[in-house]
Amino acid sequence: MPFFGFVPSEELLKNIQAGIEKKNSNEPLYPLRDQTALLINDEIINSLLVELVRRFPASDKRDTAEKLAGYVKSTVAVLLKQLLSKAENDVVRQSVDFSEHSLFTDPQGQLRVGTTLDADLIAHLKGSFDAIVAGEIVDRKVLSGYFKQFADATINHFMRDFNKTLDLGMIKRKASDIGASAVTKAVHIAIDKLIPSLNNEEIKAVAEYYNTLFYP
């Protein structure tokens, strides 16, 4: 099944695996769920933005990407801390199952955290990356559209779908929706600003890096 996935830290992987092992125990699971959710937020943004930015020379484009990373990290962390609360294991098991279904194994046997993606979208992205690495000209507007589709799928999975496992009341559900919409809007604006403005060296760095995160 086609998927996007990043390599989790040892701490995050241990947390996910501990949740799976303990999900039928009587030990309260919500502290582990909360820690895991906050770690995933940090690590997915590190994987998608911070690691990429490190490959850019100092520039206004690098500043834009760094500001976006900081904004998304802080926005999601603040939102999660509002949404996460003490809960019975019957509720928390939904989040544990979500984390388990977010684990994938790549062709090299490496465990990754991510989400399934539309096969056509992955084919379009990887085709674009291969063309860029080969020195071909790629329509940046079209590429921006693919990145937006990928961003939407990732936000839907790690924010909207995860938040559904928290058994939220109406007010917290509304806060969750507003937060996900704010992150989506910020990411779309950044994609429109960044992708068309990258020079050949920078767009090649994007292609080479992101090509390691998608599996058809």
C-alpha positions, 0 to 999 in steps of 0.5 A: 500500500503506498505510504509516506513515512519518516524514521521515528526517534528511538524514544517515539518508536518505544512509546508506540510499541509500549502502547501496543504492548500495554493496551489491554492492561489495567495500567493507565495509558493516557500519559503514554498517549499524550507523550506519544502524540506530542513527540509525533507532532515534533518529529513529523515537522522536523522530518518534513521541514527542519531536515529540509531547511538544513539543506538550504543555504541561508536565505529568505526562503530558509527563513520562511521555512523555519518560521513555518516549522516553528508556527506549525510546531507551536500551534499543534502543541498548544492545541494538543495540550488543550485536547489531551486529558485524563481518559479511561483506557477504553478511550485511549485504546483508540489512540493506541490503535491509531498509532499502530496503524500509522506504523509502516515498514519500508522495503529495507525493513525500516519502521516508519511513522506515516500515513497511506497516500493515494497511489497516483499522488505518490507517482506524480510526486516521485515522477516530479522528483526524478525529473528534477534530479535529472535536470529537467524543467518541472511546472512549479505550479503543478508541483505546488499542487501535489505538495498541497495534496500531500500536506492536506492528507498528512494534516487530515491524518495526524490532526483530524483523524487522530483527534477523533480518537480523543472522544472530544466534546463539542467545544474541543472538537470545534477548537480541533477543527479551527486548529487544523484549518489554520495549519492547512492555510499556513502550509498552503501559503508557504508552499505557494511562496516557496516552491516557485521561488526555489533556485535549481540547487534548492529544488534539487535538494527538495526533490532528493530529500522528499524522494526518501519519504514516499513509498509506492 
